[in-house]
Amino acid sequence: MPNSDCPVCRTADIVCGKWTMLIIRDLAESRRRFCELERSLEGISPRTLSLRLRALEEQGIVARQTFPEVPPRVEYTLTDKGQALVPIVESMRAYGTEWLGAEGSCAEPAKPAERVAAAA
Protein backbone atom coordinates (compact mmCIF):
# COMPACT_ATOMS: atom_id res chain seq x y z
CA MET A 1 0.00 0.00 0.00
CA PRO A 2 1.43 3.43 -0.91
CA ASN A 3 2.12 5.70 2.08
CA SER A 4 1.40 2.87 4.51
CA ASP A 5 3.06 4.90 7.27
CA CYS A 6 1.03 8.03 6.59
CA PRO A 7 -1.44 8.60 9.47
CA VAL A 8 -4.02 10.15 7.12
CA CYS A 9 -3.87 7.18 4.75
CA ARG A 10 -4.15 4.69 7.61
CA THR A 11 -7.15 6.53 9.08
CA ALA A 12 -8.78 6.87 5.65
CA ASP A 13 -8.52 3.09 5.23
CA ILE A 14 -10.82 2.75 8.23
CA VAL A 15 -13.24 5.65 7.92
CA CYS A 16 -13.73 5.74 4.15
CA GLY A 17 -15.58 2.44 3.98
CA LYS A 18 -19.16 2.97 2.86
CA TRP A 19 -21.51 3.32 5.87
CA THR A 20 -18.64 3.39 8.39
CA MET A 21 -19.02 6.99 9.53
CA LEU A 22 -22.81 6.62 9.77
CA ILE A 23 -22.44 3.52 11.94
CA ILE A 24 -19.97 5.41 14.15
CA ARG A 25 -22.39 8.39 14.28
CA ASP A 26 -25.19 6.15 15.51
CA LEU A 27 -23.08 4.27 18.04
CA ALA A 28 -21.65 7.54 19.38
CA GLU A 29 -25.10 8.35 20.74
CA SER A 30 -25.62 5.04 22.56
CA ARG A 31 -25.31 1.30 22.31
CA ARG A 32 -27.52 -0.10 19.57
CA ARG A 33 -29.03 -3.37 18.50
CA PHE A 34 -28.68 -4.59 14.94
CA CYS A 35 -32.30 -3.78 14.04
CA GLU A 36 -31.93 -0.23 15.42
CA LEU A 37 -28.88 0.37 13.26
CA GLU A 38 -30.62 -1.10 10.24
CA ARG A 39 -33.61 1.26 10.72
CA SER A 40 -31.39 4.28 11.18
CA LEU A 41 -29.23 3.54 8.14
CA GLU A 42 -31.91 3.75 5.49
CA GLY A 43 -30.85 1.84 2.38
CA ILE A 44 -28.28 -0.49 3.95
CA SER A 45 -28.89 -4.20 3.44
CA PRO A 46 -28.72 -6.53 6.44
CA ARG A 47 -25.79 -8.35 4.81
CA THR A 48 -23.83 -5.13 4.29
CA LEU A 49 -24.53 -3.96 7.85
CA SER A 50 -23.39 -7.30 9.21
CA LEU A 51 -20.17 -7.18 7.15
CA ARG A 52 -19.39 -3.58 8.16
CA LEU A 53 -20.01 -4.31 11.86
CA ARG A 54 -17.81 -7.39 11.66
CA ALA A 55 -15.00 -5.42 9.96
CA LEU A 56 -15.24 -2.63 12.56
CA GLU A 57 -15.16 -5.22 15.31
CA GLU A 58 -12.02 -6.79 13.82
CA GLN A 59 -10.40 -3.34 13.68
CA GLY A 60 -11.18 -2.79 17.37
CA ILE A 61 -13.60 0.09 16.72
CA VAL A 62 -16.84 -1.65 17.65
CA ALA A 63 -17.50 -4.09 20.48
CA ARG A 64 -20.23 -6.70 20.20
CA GLN A 65 -21.97 -7.95 23.33
CA THR A 66 -24.22 -11.00 23.22
CA PHE A 67 -26.70 -11.60 26.01
CA PRO A 68 -27.71 -15.18 26.91
CA GLU A 69 -31.43 -14.67 26.35
CA VAL A 70 -34.09 -16.25 24.20
CA PRO A 71 -34.22 -14.88 21.60
CA PRO A 72 -30.56 -13.84 21.71
CA ARG A 73 -29.90 -10.13 22.12
CA VAL A 74 -26.80 -8.54 20.62
CA GLU A 75 -25.74 -4.94 21.21
CA TYR A 76 -22.96 -2.93 19.60
CA THR A 77 -20.96 -0.13 21.21
CA LEU A 78 -17.92 1.93 20.32
CA THR A 79 -14.64 0.97 21.94
CA ASP A 80 -12.23 3.67 23.12
CA LYS A 81 -10.63 3.45 19.67
CA GLY A 82 -14.07 4.00 18.11
CA GLN A 83 -14.87 6.90 20.46
CA ALA A 84 -11.69 8.59 19.24
CA LEU A 85 -13.36 8.84 15.79
CA VAL A 86 -16.40 10.77 17.10
CA PRO A 87 -14.70 14.19 16.67
CA ILE A 88 -14.37 13.38 12.95
CA VAL A 89 -18.14 12.79 12.81
CA GLU A 90 -18.75 16.07 14.64
CA SER A 91 -16.43 17.90 12.22
CA MET A 92 -18.34 16.39 9.29
CA ARG A 93 -21.62 17.54 10.86
CA ALA A 94 -20.25 21.10 11.24
CA TYR A 95 -18.87 21.12 7.69
CA GLY A 96 -22.16 19.87 6.25
CA THR A 97 -24.09 22.54 8.11
CA GLU A 98 -21.77 25.43 7.29
CA TRP A 99 -20.65 24.63 3.76
CA LEU A 100 -23.31 22.34 2.30
CA GLY A 101 -26.43 23.89 3.81
CA ALA A 102 -27.43 20.60 5.40
CA GLU A 103 -29.52 21.68 8.36
CA GLY A 104 -31.52 18.51 8.89
CA SER A 105 -31.26 16.18 11.80
CA CYS A 106 -28.98 13.16 11.73
CA ALA A 107 -31.60 11.28 13.72
CA GLU A 108 -33.43 8.21 12.51
CA PRO A 109 -35.34 9.00 9.30
CA ALA A 110 -39.07 9.55 9.52
CA LYS A 111 -41.32 6.61 8.76
CA PRO A 112 -43.27 6.86 5.46
CA ALA A 113 -46.55 7.86 7.19
CA GLU A 114 -44.73 10.64 9.11
CA ARG A 115 -43.19 11.96 5.85
CA VAL A 116 -46.62 12.18 4.22
CA ALA A 117 -48.10 13.99 7.24
CA ALA A 118 -45.15 16.41 7.36
CA ALA A 119 -45.54 17.20 3.64
CA ALA A 120 -49.25 18.03 4.02
N, CA and C of each residue as an Amber inpcrd file, in Angstrom:
protein
   360
   0.8530000  -1.1790000   0.0000000   0.0000000   0.0000000   0.0000000
   0.8950000   1.2370000   0.0000000   0.6360000   2.2020000  -0.9260000
   1.4300000   3.4290000  -0.9110000   1.1750000   4.2240000   0.3620000
   2.2080000   4.8690000   0.8610000   2.1180000   5.7010000   2.0750000
   1.5550000   4.9310000   3.2720000   1.9530000   3.6920000   3.4330000
   1.4000000   2.8730000   4.5090000   1.7420000   3.3980000   5.8970000
   2.7190000   4.3040000   5.9810000   3.0560000   4.8960000   7.2720000
   2.3910000   6.2460000   7.4880000   1.6920000   6.7390000   6.4860000
   1.0320000   8.0340000   6.5920000  -0.2040000   7.9150000   7.4820000
  -0.2940000   8.6970000   8.5670000  -1.4420000   8.5990000   9.4670000
  -2.7770000   8.9010000   8.7790000  -2.7770000   9.8270000   7.8250000
  -4.0220000  10.1550000   7.1220000  -4.4680000   8.9680000   6.2760000
  -3.5340000   8.3410000   5.5700000  -3.8700000   7.1770000   4.7540000
  -4.3870000   6.0240000   5.6060000  -3.7340000   5.7920000   6.7300000
  -4.1470000   4.6880000   7.6080000  -5.5370000   4.9450000   8.1750000
  -5.8220000   6.1930000   8.5580000  -7.1470000   6.5330000   9.0820000
  -8.1900000   6.4400000   7.9800000  -7.8480000   6.9210000   6.7830000
  -8.7780000   6.8690000   5.6520000  -9.1470000   5.4290000   5.3200000
  -8.2060000   4.4990000   5.4790000  -8.5150000   3.0880000   5.2290000
  -9.6700000   2.6090000   6.1020000  -9.7520000   3.1510000   7.3040000
 -10.8160000   2.7510000   8.2250000 -12.1000000   3.5220000   7.9590000
 -12.0190000   4.8400000   7.9260000 -13.2450000   5.6510000   7.9220000
 -13.8740000   5.8350000   6.5520000 -13.1690000   5.5090000   5.4800000
 -13.7280000   5.7440000   4.1530000 -14.5720000   4.5850000   3.6310000
 -14.6970000   3.5200000   4.3940000 -15.5790000   2.4400000   3.9820000
 -17.0240000   2.9290000   3.9790000 -17.7760000   2.5310000   2.9550000
 -19.1640000   2.9740000   2.8640000 -19.9150000   2.5720000   4.1320000
 -20.6860000   3.4720000   4.6760000 -21.5140000   3.3180000   5.8710000
 -20.7360000   3.4540000   7.1740000 -19.4180000   3.4000000   7.1490000
 -18.6380000   3.3860000   8.3860000 -18.9190000   4.5920000   9.2700000
 -18.8370000   5.7850000   8.7060000 -19.0240000   6.9860000   9.5280000
 -20.4540000   7.0900000  10.0520000 -21.4210000   6.5840000   9.2920000
 -22.8080000   6.6240000   9.7710000 -23.0250000   5.6240000  10.9080000
 -22.3720000   4.4950000  10.8410000 -22.4410000   3.5240000  11.9440000
 -21.8020000   4.1340000  13.1920000 -20.6460000   4.7690000  13.0190000
 -19.9730000   5.4090000  14.1540000 -20.8460000   6.5250000  14.7190000
 -21.4800000   7.3220000  13.8350000 -22.3850000   8.3940000  14.2810000
 -23.4880000   7.8260000  15.1750000 -24.0970000   6.7330000  14.7370000
 -25.1930000   6.1510000  15.5120000 -24.7230000   5.5530000  16.8300000
 -23.5800000   4.8900000  16.8080000 -23.0750000   4.2690000  18.0390000
 -22.4890000   5.3020000  18.9970000 -22.1600000   6.4900000  18.5070000
 -21.6480000   7.5430000  19.3820000 -22.7300000   8.0170000  20.3420000
 -23.9820000   7.9030000  19.9120000 -25.1020000   8.3500000  20.7440000
 -25.4030000   7.3550000  21.8640000 -25.3610000   6.0730000  21.5530000
 -25.6240000   5.0410000  22.5620000 -25.3960000   3.6690000  21.9420000
 -25.4100000   2.6730000  22.8080000 -25.3090000   1.3010000  22.3060000
 -26.5560000   1.0000000  21.4880000 -26.4040000   0.1880000  20.4620000
 -27.5240000  -0.1000000  19.5700000 -27.5880000  -1.5810000  19.2450000
 -28.8070000  -2.0150000  18.9960000 -29.0320000  -3.3670000  18.5030000
 -28.9840000  -3.3260000  16.9850000 -28.7990000  -4.4870000  16.3880000
 -28.6790000  -4.5860000  14.9360000 -29.8870000  -3.9600000  14.2410000
 -31.0810000  -4.2870000  14.6960000 -32.2960000  -3.7770000  14.0440000
 -32.4030000  -2.2560000  14.1670000 -31.9110000  -1.6810000  15.2530000
 -31.9300000  -0.2300000  15.4220000 -30.9840000   0.4380000  14.4220000
 -29.8180000  -0.1580000  14.2410000 -28.8770000   0.3720000  13.2610000
 -29.4450000   0.2540000  11.8490000 -30.0510000  -0.8690000  11.5710000
 -30.6230000  -1.1000000  10.2410000 -31.7120000  -0.0700000   9.9270000
 -32.5510000   0.2450000  10.9080000 -33.6120000   1.2560000  10.7230000
 -33.0190000   2.6450000  10.5040000 -31.9940000   2.9620000  11.2540000
 -31.3910000   4.2820000  11.1800000 -30.6460000   4.4970000   9.8630000
 -30.0360000   3.4500000   9.3520000 -29.2280000   3.5410000   8.1350000
 -30.0670000   3.1500000   6.9280000 -30.9790000   4.0190000   6.5730000
 -31.9150000   3.7450000   5.4900000 -31.1560000   3.4080000   4.2040000
 -31.4750000   2.2500000   3.6390000 -30.8510000   1.8410000   2.3840000
 -29.7670000   0.7890000   2.5420000 -29.3130000   0.5280000   3.7610000
 -28.2810000  -0.4920000   3.9530000 -28.9540000  -1.8610000   4.0110000
 -28.3420000  -2.8400000   3.3780000 -28.8880000  -4.1980000   3.4360000
 -28.4090000  -4.8630000   4.7260000 -29.1650000  -5.8280000   5.2320000
 -28.7200000  -6.5340000   6.4450000 -27.3460000  -7.1830000   6.2670000
 -27.0820000  -7.7110000   5.0800000 -25.7860000  -8.3510000   4.8150000
 -24.6540000  -7.3240000   4.8960000 -24.8530000  -6.1710000   4.2720000
 -23.8340000  -5.1320000   4.2930000 -23.5900000  -4.6270000   5.7100000
 -24.6710000  -4.4100000   6.4660000 -24.5280000  -3.9550000   7.8510000
 -23.7500000  -4.9760000   8.6590000 -24.0820000  -6.2340000   8.4890000
 -23.3900000  -7.3000000   9.2060000 -21.8930000  -7.3230000   8.8580000
 -21.5780000  -7.1870000   7.5740000 -20.1730000  -7.1770000   7.1460000
 -19.4230000  -5.9640000   7.6860000 -20.0480000  -4.7850000   7.6560000
 -19.3930000  -3.5770000   8.1650000 -19.1610000  -3.6820000   9.6690000
 -20.1690000  -4.1530000  10.4040000 -20.0150000  -4.3060000  11.8550000
 -18.8960000  -5.2940000  12.1760000 -18.8500000  -6.3860000  11.4230000
 -17.8120000  -7.3910000  11.6570000 -16.4270000  -6.8020000  11.3800000
 -16.2840000  -6.0410000  10.2940000 -14.9960000  -5.4230000   9.9610000
 -14.5880000  -4.4180000  11.0380000 -15.5390000  -3.6060000  11.5060000
 -15.2370000  -2.6280000  12.5550000 -14.8790000  -3.3150000  13.8650000
 -15.5000000  -4.4440000  14.1170000 -15.1590000  -5.2190000  15.3120000
 -13.7290000  -5.7630000  15.1960000 -13.3660000  -6.2650000  14.0360000
 -12.0160000  -6.7930000  13.8180000 -10.9610000  -5.6950000  13.9380000
 -11.3310000  -4.4580000  13.5910000 -10.4030000  -3.3360000  13.6800000
 -10.3580000  -2.7300000  15.0850000 -11.1830000  -3.2630000  15.9940000
 -11.1800000  -2.7880000  17.3720000 -11.9390000  -1.4930000  17.5760000
 -12.8340000  -1.1460000  16.6420000 -13.5960000   0.0950000  16.7190000
 -14.9620000  -0.1320000  17.3610000 -15.5140000  -1.2970000  17.1260000
 -16.8370000  -1.6510000  17.6550000 -16.7060000  -2.8960000  18.5140000
 -17.4340000  -2.9100000  19.6250000 -17.5010000  -4.0950000  20.4820000
 -18.9010000  -4.6870000  20.3650000 -18.9540000  -5.9840000  20.3090000
 -20.2270000  -6.7010000  20.2000000 -20.4600000  -7.4450000  21.4970000
 -21.6280000  -7.2510000  22.0830000 -21.9650000  -7.9470000  23.3260000
 -23.2110000  -8.7840000  23.0920000 -23.1010000 -10.0780000  23.3770000
 -24.2160000 -11.0040000  23.2190000 -24.7460000 -11.3560000  24.5970000
 -26.0620000 -11.2810000  24.7390000 -26.7030000 -11.6000000  26.0120000
 -27.3440000 -12.9790000  25.9100000 -27.1680000 -13.8030000  26.9440000
 -27.7070000 -15.1760000  26.9110000 -29.2200000 -15.1840000  27.1920000
 -29.9750000 -14.7400000  26.2180000 -31.4340000 -14.6740000  26.3490000
 -32.0610000 -15.4140000  25.1800000 -33.3400000 -15.6630000  25.2980000
 -34.0930000 -16.2490000  24.1970000 -35.2140000 -15.2870000  23.8530000
 -35.2440000 -14.7490000  22.6420000 -34.2220000 -14.8770000  21.5960000
 -32.9560000 -14.1140000  21.9760000 -31.8230000 -14.4830000  21.3650000
 -30.5580000 -13.8380000  21.7110000 -30.6090000 -12.3370000  21.4340000
 -29.9780000 -11.5800000  22.2960000 -29.9000000 -10.1310000  22.1220000
 -28.4320000  -9.7660000  21.9410000 -28.1660000  -8.9750000  20.9110000
 -26.8040000  -8.5350000  20.6150000 -26.8190000  -7.0130000  20.5620000
 -25.8570000  -6.3890000  21.2280000 -25.7380000  -4.9400000  21.2080000
 -24.3250000  -4.5630000  20.7710000 -24.2460000  -3.4390000  20.0980000
 -22.9650000  -2.9270000  19.6030000 -22.6680000  -1.5930000  20.2640000
 -21.4100000  -1.3850000  20.6210000 -20.9650000  -0.1260000  21.2070000
 -19.6120000   0.2400000  20.5920000 -19.2500000   1.5060000  20.7380000
 -17.9240000   1.9330000  20.3160000 -16.9160000   1.6110000  21.4120000
 -15.7600000   1.1530000  21.0110000 -14.6450000   0.9730000  21.9420000
 -13.9920000   2.3480000  22.1380000 -12.9670000   2.4160000  22.9590000
 -12.2260000   3.6710000  23.1150000 -11.6440000   4.1140000  21.7720000
 -11.1660000   3.1580000  20.9990000 -10.6260000   3.4520000  19.6700000
 -11.7260000   4.0200000  18.7680000 -12.9350000   3.4910000  18.8870000
 -14.0680000   4.0010000  18.1140000 -14.5060000   5.3750000  18.5910000
 -14.5050000   5.5890000  19.9030000 -14.8680000   6.8960000  20.4650000
 -13.9180000   7.9850000  19.9730000 -12.6730000   7.6220000  19.7250000
 -11.6950000   8.5920000  19.2410000 -12.0470000   9.1060000  17.8410000
 -12.9320000   8.4060000  17.1250000 -13.3570000   8.8410000  15.7890000
 -14.5570000   9.7890000  15.8370000 -15.2020000   9.9200000  16.9750000
 -16.3980000  10.7680000  17.0960000 -16.1090000  12.2280000  16.7260000
 -14.9670000  12.8030000  17.1010000 -14.7020000  14.1850000  16.6690000
 -14.6950000  14.3530000  15.1440000 -14.3190000  13.3100000  14.4130000
 -14.3740000  13.3810000  12.9500000 -15.8290000  13.4930000  12.5030000
 -16.7080000  12.7200000  13.1300000 -18.1380000  12.7930000  12.8100000
 -18.6650000  14.1880000  13.1170000 -18.2830000  14.7340000  14.2550000
 -18.7460000  16.0720000  14.6360000 -18.2160000  17.1290000  13.6670000
 -16.9850000  16.9790000  13.2090000 -16.4290000  17.9020000  12.2200000
 -17.1860000  17.7940000  10.8990000 -17.5580000  16.5850000  10.5170000
 -18.3380000  16.3870000   9.2940000 -19.7090000  17.0340000   9.4250000
 -20.3150000  16.9200000  10.6090000 -21.6190000  17.5420000  10.8570000
 -21.5050000  19.0660000  10.7230000 -20.4630000  19.6460000  11.3110000
 -20.2530000  21.0960000  11.2430000 -19.9800000  21.5360000   9.8040000
 -19.1760000  20.7880000   9.0820000 -18.8730000  21.1210000   7.6860000
 -20.1440000  21.0630000   6.8370000 -20.9210000  20.0170000   7.0150000
 -22.1590000  19.8660000   6.2500000 -23.1430000  20.9860000   6.5150000
 -23.1950000  21.4320000   7.7560000 -24.0900000  22.5370000   8.1130000
 -23.5950000  23.8530000   7.5220000 -22.3070000  24.1370000   7.7150000
 -21.7690000  25.4270000   7.2920000 -21.5820000  25.5410000   5.7810000
 -21.0480000  24.5210000   5.1500000 -20.6490000  24.6270000   3.7590000
 -21.5990000  23.9650000   2.7660000 -22.4290000  23.0560000   3.2230000
 -23.3090000  22.3390000   2.3020000 -24.7790000  22.6640000   2.5340000
 -25.0530000  23.4870000   3.5290000 -26.4260000  23.8860000   3.8070000
 -27.3010000  22.7590000   4.3270000 -26.6820000  21.7340000   4.8530000
 -27.4330000  20.5970000   5.3990000 -27.8210000  20.9290000   6.8300000
 -29.0690000  21.2710000   7.0290000 -29.5180000  21.6790000   8.3600000
 -30.4470000  20.6620000   9.0010000 -30.6350000  19.5330000   8.3480000
 -31.5190000  18.5090000   8.8890000 -30.8930000  17.7930000  10.0630000
 -31.6980000  16.9780000  10.6720000 -31.2580000  16.1780000  11.8020000
 -30.5620000  14.9230000  11.2980000 -29.6300000  14.4260000  12.0610000
 -28.9780000  13.1580000  11.7340000 -29.6780000  12.0120000  12.4490000
 -30.8550000  12.3020000  12.9860000 -31.6010000  11.2750000  13.7180000
 -32.1960000  10.2750000  12.7370000 -32.7860000   9.2440000  13.2990000
 -33.4310000   8.2050000  12.5080000 -34.4290000   8.8330000  11.5450000
 -34.4250000   8.4050000  10.2660000 -35.3370000   9.0000000   9.2950000
 -36.7940000   8.7590000   9.6670000 -37.6400000   9.6790000   9.2390000
 -39.0730000   9.5510000   9.5160000 -39.6430000   8.3400000   8.7970000
 -40.6290000   7.7300000   9.3930000 -41.3170000   6.6110000   8.7620000
 -42.1830000   7.1610000   7.6310000 -42.5270000   6.3590000   6.6080000
 -43.2720000   6.8650000   5.4620000 -44.5380000   7.6330000   5.8370000
 -45.3160000   7.1770000   6.8030000 -46.5470000   7.8590000   7.1950000
 -46.2290000   9.2440000   7.7770000 -45.1200000   9.3580000   8.5210000
 -44.7260000  10.6440000   9.1070000 -44.2870000  11.6200000   8.0090000
 -43.6240000  11.0930000   6.9470000 -43.1910000  11.9560000   5.8470000
 -44.4060000  12.5420000   5.1260000 -45.4150000  11.7170000   4.8970000
 -46.6170000  12.1790000   4.2170000 -47.3280000  13.2560000   5.0560000
 -47.4350000  13.0210000   6.3580000 -48.1000000  13.9880000   7.2440000
 -47.3200000  15.2960000   7.2840000 -45.9680000  15.2010000   7.2960000
 -45.1500000  16.4090000   7.3550000 -45.2540000  17.2060000   6.0570000
 -45.4490000  16.5180000   4.9230000 -45.5410000  17.2000000   3.6390000
 -46.8800000  17.8880000   3.4500000 -47.9070000  17.4660000   4.1860000
 -49.2530000  18.0270000   4.0240000 -49.3940000  19.3780000   4.6530000
